[in-house]
């Protein structure tokens, strides 16, 4: 089982079943960050990535992240015993 949360500052918006990013690519400060044990959460992350036309970088939590570079974080994680991993 997996969960996906979008933590929004003021960059990512949702309308008509589609995410979109305000401004140009240069203004974009979003990151899709995920952890996946069985691959299900990775599929969710890839779906979000595709819905954003591949413009938002995607990476696993195993890679180092400089959070100061991002305004918006799309966070995907798997659930173990009712809590996030």
C-alpha positions as CSV (number, residue, x, y, z in Angstrom):
1,X,0.0,0.0,0.0
2,X,1.3,3.5,-0.8
3,X,0.3,7.1,-0.3
4,X,1.1,10.2,-2.2
5,X,1.0,13.8,-0.8
6,X,1.5,17.1,-2.6
7,X,3.1,19.7,-0.4
8,X,2.3,23.0,-2.2
9,X,3.9,26.4,-1.6
10,X,2.5,28.2,-4.7
11,X,3.7,26.5,-7.8
12,X,1.6,23.4,-8.5
13,X,-2.1,23.6,-9.2
14,X,-4.8,21.0,-9.9
15,X,-7.7,21.4,-12.3
16,X,-9.9,19.1,-14.4
17,X,-8.0,16.0,-13.2
18,X,-4.7,17.4,-14.3
19,X,-1.7,19.0,-12.5
20,X,-0.1,22.0,-14.2
21,X,2.8,24.2,-13.3
22,X,2.5,28.0,-13.2
23,X,5.0,30.1,-15.1
24,X,7.8,29.0,-17.4
25,X,10.2,26.1,-16.8
26,X,12.7,28.6,-15.2
27,X,10.1,29.4,-12.6
28,X,9.4,25.8,-11.7
29,X,10.6,24.6,-8.4
30,X,8.9,21.3,-7.9
31,X,10.2,17.8,-7.1
32,X,8.6,14.4,-7.1
33,X,10.2,12.4,-4.3
34,X,9.2,8.9,-3.5
35,X,10.1,5.7,-1.6
36,X,8.8,2.4,-3.0
37,X,9.1,-1.1,-1.5
38,X,7.1,-3.1,-4.0
39,X,7.0,-0.7,-7.0
40,X,3.4,0.6,-6.5
41,X,4.4,4.0,-5.1
42,X,7.0,4.3,-7.9
43,X,4.1,3.8,-10.4
44,X,2.2,6.6,-8.6
45,X,5.2,8.9,-8.9
46,X,5.6,8.1,-12.6
47,X,2.0,8.9,-13.2
48,X,2.3,12.3,-11.5
49,X,5.5,12.8,-13.5
50,X,3.7,12.0,-16.8
51,X,0.7,14.3,-15.8
52,X,3.2,17.1,-15.4
53,X,4.5,16.4,-18.9
54,X,7.8,15.2,-17.5
55,X,8.8,18.8,-16.6
56,X,9.2,18.1,-12.9
57,X,12.2,16.1,-11.8
58,X,11.6,12.8,-10.1
59,X,13.9,10.9,-7.7
60,X,13.9,8.4,-4.9
61,X,14.5,9.3,-1.2
62,X,17.8,7.4,-1.4
63,X,19.3,10.3,-3.4
64,X,20.4,13.4,-1.6
65,X,18.0,16.4,-1.9
66,X,18.6,20.1,-1.4
67,X,15.1,21.1,-0.2
68,X,15.9,24.8,-0.4
69,X,15.8,24.6,-4.2
70,X,12.1,23.6,-4.2
71,X,8.8,25.3,-3.5
72,X,6.6,22.2,-4.0
73,X,7.3,18.6,-3.0
74,X,5.2,15.7,-4.3
75,X,6.0,13.0,-1.7
76,X,5.2,9.4,-2.3
77,X,5.8,6.7,0.3
78,X,4.7,3.2,1.3
79,X,2.7,2.5,4.4
80,X,3.8,0.0,7.0
81,X,1.6,-0.8,10.0
82,X,-0.4,2.3,9.5
83,X,2.5,4.7,9.2
84,X,4.8,6.0,6.5
85,X,8.1,4.3,5.9
